[in-house]
Amino acid sequence: MNFDQLKYFLTIVKTGSFSEAADEMFISQSSMSKQIKALEHELGIDLFKREHSKIYLTSAGKKFLDYAQNAIKDHNDIRLYLDEFVKKSSKTIRIGSIPVVSAYGVSERIAEFTTFYTSDVNVIIDMHESSQDDVQKELKENKIDLALIRTEFLENIDEFEVIPYLDDVFVLACSKNHPLSKNKEVSLKDAAQYPLSLLSPSSRLYTIVVKAMANQGLYVKPNCLTTRHKILLEIIQKSDNISILPDRLVDTKIFPNIITINLKEDLHSSVAWVRKKEQRVNAIAKEFWNYWKQYYNEEA
């Protein structure tokens, strides 16, 4: 029995398919089947029962599942614990973020963090942007070390450590030629009178705006949706559409024909660094976390 076999077993359980598990683990289906058969032969039991195109865990397989999960977790924990005693030379920090890295000054802070190390230490920042739901899922499944997300959508928050980063205040964005552009402040009711462009429903910003309008008895159907806020700003700049976005996402230097107007309603969202309390991470990832904690204490 080896850890690869345990990982293959767990991946099959997760995907419910030998072929999907093989794709996820980057091996051929025949190789994975051979590894599982070898594992079953060594244990003297069948882990799976196969009915037509579906597979199920046997009673023994269900018992073995607990063992496999604990074994992989212990293996990862041991490696991360001993990592603290190994000289740092090349370490990866796995980060997932909602699409705010550039607009919120995160890149600058990360660049500063990397300057703390001498040239013989290779700090690898493995960072990607995705939707709130996808990043949260990766965090829960230990696929990333920490996440930059909106905390009001974080379920079971007691399971996580949180470092507040900033508070997003929403504003109305429109063209300088728009009828609302002369106002110093507008209400959501004012906004509902005009064509509304929003980020797509996969973005939690969509949820925040639609929910806030519904709370005011306003059920407006956006006439334009997009996955990228810069495309959204292009549309607003050249049309009669308006949008409601966090102030930091509206770059009036890049889009000089756009103006932002304060909302009468208090509409905001909290963005924070988040990690699982029980998850072990390597030494540099710990230092990265402490760097942000110090940054927050200095800003507070």
NORCORJO-V439270 format. One record per residue. N is the residue number from 1. BURIAL is 1 if it has 16 or more other ideal C-beta (glycine too) atoms within 10 Angstrom, else 0. D_FIRST is the distance of its C-alpha to the first C-alpha in whole Angstrom. Layout:
[[N & BURIAL & D_FIRST] [N & BURIAL & D_FIRST]]
//
This chain:
[[1 & 0 & 0] [2 & 0 & 4] [3 & 0 & 7] [4 & 0 & 8] [5 & 1 & 7] [6 & 1 & 8] [7 & 1 & 11] [8 & 1 & 12] [9 & 1 & 11] [10 & 1 & 14] [11 & 1 & 16] [12 & 1 & 17] [13 & 1 & 18] [14 & 0 & 20] [15 & 1 & 21] [16 & 0 & 22] [17 & 1 & 21] [18 & 1 & 19] [19 & 0 & 21] [20 & 0 & 22] [21 & 1 & 19] [22 & 1 & 18] [23 & 0 & 22] [24 & 0 & 21] [25 & 1 & 18] [26 & 0 & 20] [27 & 0 & 18] [28 & 0 & 19] [29 & 0 & 19] [30 & 0 & 18] [31 & 0 & 15] [32 & 1 & 14] [33 & 0 & 14] [34 & 0 & 13] [35 & 1 & 9] [36 & 1 & 10] [37 & 0 & 11] [38 & 0 & 8] [39 & 1 & 6] [40 & 1 & 9] [41 & 0 & 10] [42 & 0 & 7] [43 & 0 & 9] [44 & 0 & 12] [45 & 0 & 13] [46 & 0 & 15] [47 & 1 & 14] [48 & 1 & 17] [49 & 0 & 20] [50 & 0 & 22] [51 & 0 & 26] [52 & 0 & 28] [53 & 0 & 27] [54 & 0 & 25] [55 & 1 & 22] [56 & 0 & 21] [57 & 1 & 18] [58 & 0 & 19] [59 & 0 & 20] [60 & 0 & 16] [61 & 1 & 15] [62 & 0 & 17] [63 & 0 & 16] [64 & 1 & 13] [65 & 0 & 14] [66 & 0 & 16] [67 & 0 & 12] [68 & 1 & 11] [69 & 0 & 14] [70 & 0 & 15] [71 & 1 & 12] [72 & 1 & 12] [73 & 0 & 16] [74 & 0 & 16] [75 & 0 & 14] [76 & 0 & 17] [77 & 0 & 19] [78 & 0 & 18] [79 & 0 & 19] [80 & 1 & 22] [81 & 0 & 23] [82 & 0 & 23] [83 & 1 & 24] [84 & 0 & 28] [85 & 0 & 28] [86 & 0 & 27] [87 & 0 & 30] [88 & 1 & 31] [89 & 0 & 31] [90 & 0 & 30] [91 & 1 & 29] [92 & 0 & 28] [93 & 1 & 30] [94 & 1 & 29] [95 & 1 & 32] [96 & 1 & 33] [97 & 1 & 37] [98 & 1 & 39] [99 & 1 & 42] [100 & 1 & 44] [101 & 1 & 43] [102 & 0 & 46] [103 & 0 & 48] [104 & 1 & 47] [105 & 0 & 47] [106 & 1 & 44] [107 & 0 & 43] [108 & 0 & 46] [109 & 0 & 44] [110 & 1 & 41] [111 & 0 & 43] [112 & 0 & 44] [113 & 1 & 41] [114 & 0 & 40] [115 & 0 & 43] [116 & 0 & 42] [117 & 0 & 40] [118 & 0 & 41] [119 & 0 & 40] [120 & 0 & 37] [121 & 0 & 35] [122 & 0 & 34] [123 & 1 & 34] [124 & 0 & 32] [125 & 0 & 33] [126 & 0 & 31] [127 & 1 & 34] [128 & 0 & 34] [129 & 0 & 37] [130 & 1 & 36] [131 & 1 & 38] [132 & 1 & 38] [133 & 0 & 35] [134 & 0 & 33] [135 & 1 & 33] [136 & 1 & 32] [137 & 0 & 29] [138 & 1 & 28] [139 & 1 & 28] [140 & 1 & 27] [141 & 0 & 24] [142 & 1 & 24] [143 & 0 & 24] [144 & 1 & 27] [145 & 1 & 28] [146 & 1 & 32] [147 & 1 & 34] [148 & 1 & 38] [149 & 1 & 39] [150 & 1 & 42] [151 & 1 & 41] [152 & 0 & 43] [153 & 1 & 41] [154 & 1 & 38] [155 & 0 & 36] [156 & 0 & 35] [157 & 0 & 37] [158 & 0 & 36] [159 & 0 & 33] [160 & 1 & 34] [161 & 0 & 36] [162 & 0 & 38] [163 & 1 & 41] [164 & 0 & 44] [165 & 1 & 45] [166 & 1 & 48] [167 & 0 & 50] [168 & 1 & 51] [169 & 0 & 54] [170 & 1 & 55] [171 & 1 & 58] [172 & 1 & 60] [173 & 1 & 60] [174 & 1 & 62] [175 & 1 & 65] [176 & 0 & 68] [177 & 0 & 70] [178 & 1 & 68] [179 & 0 & 71] [180 & 1 & 69] [181 & 1 & 69] [182 & 0 & 72] [183 & 0 & 70] [184 & 0 & 69] [185 & 0 & 67] [186 & 1 & 66] [187 & 0 & 64] [188 & 1 & 62] [189 & 0 & 65] [190 & 1 & 66] [191 & 1 & 63] [192 & 0 & 63] [193 & 0 & 66] [194 & 1 & 65] [195 & 0 & 62] [196 & 1 & 59] [197 & 1 & 56] [198 & 1 & 52] [199 & 1 & 49] [200 & 0 & 47] [201 & 0 & 45] [202 & 0 & 42] [203 & 1 & 43] [204 & 1 & 44] [205 & 1 & 47] [206 & 1 & 48] [207 & 1 & 47] [208 & 1 & 49] [209 & 1 & 52] [210 & 1 & 53] [211 & 0 & 52] [212 & 1 & 55] [213 & 1 & 57] [214 & 0 & 56] [215 & 0 & 57] [216 & 0 & 61] [217 & 0 & 61] [218 & 0 & 60] [219 & 0 & 58] [220 & 1 & 58] [221 & 0 & 57] [222 & 1 & 56] [223 & 0 & 57] [224 & 0 & 55] [225 & 0 & 51] [226 & 1 & 49] [227 & 0 & 46] [228 & 0 & 47] [229 & 1 & 50] [230 & 0 & 51] [231 & 0 & 52] [232 & 1 & 53] [233 & 1 & 56] [234 & 0 & 57] [235 & 1 & 58] [236 & 1 & 60] [237 & 1 & 62] [238 & 0 & 63] [239 & 1 & 64] [240 & 0 & 65] [241 & 1 & 62] [242 & 1 & 61] [243 & 1 & 57] [244 & 1 & 56] [245 & 1 & 53] [246 & 1 & 52] [247 & 0 & 55] [248 & 0 & 53] [249 & 1 & 51] [250 & 1 & 55] [251 & 0 & 56] [252 & 0 & 60] [253 & 0 & 60] [254 & 0 & 58] [255 & 1 & 60] [256 & 0 & 63] [257 & 0 & 65] [258 & 1 & 62] [259 & 1 & 64] [260 & 1 & 62] [261 & 1 & 63] [262 & 0 & 63] [263 & 1 & 62] [264 & 0 & 64] [265 & 1 & 61] [266 & 0 & 58] [267 & 1 & 55] [268 & 0 & 52] [269 & 1 & 48] [270 & 1 & 46] [271 & 1 & 44] [272 & 1 & 41] [273 & 1 & 38] [274 & 1 & 35] [275 & 1 & 32] [276 & 1 & 30] [277 & 0 & 30] [278 & 0 & 27] [279 & 1 & 25] [280 & 1 & 25] [281 & 1 & 26] [282 & 1 & 26] [283 & 0 & 30] [284 & 1 & 32] [285 & 1 & 31] [286 & 1 & 32] [287 & 1 & 35] [288 & 1 & 36] [289 & 1 & 36] [290 & 0 & 38] [291 & 1 & 40] [292 & 1 & 41] [293 & 0 & 42] [294 & 0 & 44] [295 & 1 & 46] [296 & 1 & 46] [297 & 0 & 48] [298 & 0 & 50] [299 & 0 & 51] [300 & 0 & 52]]
//
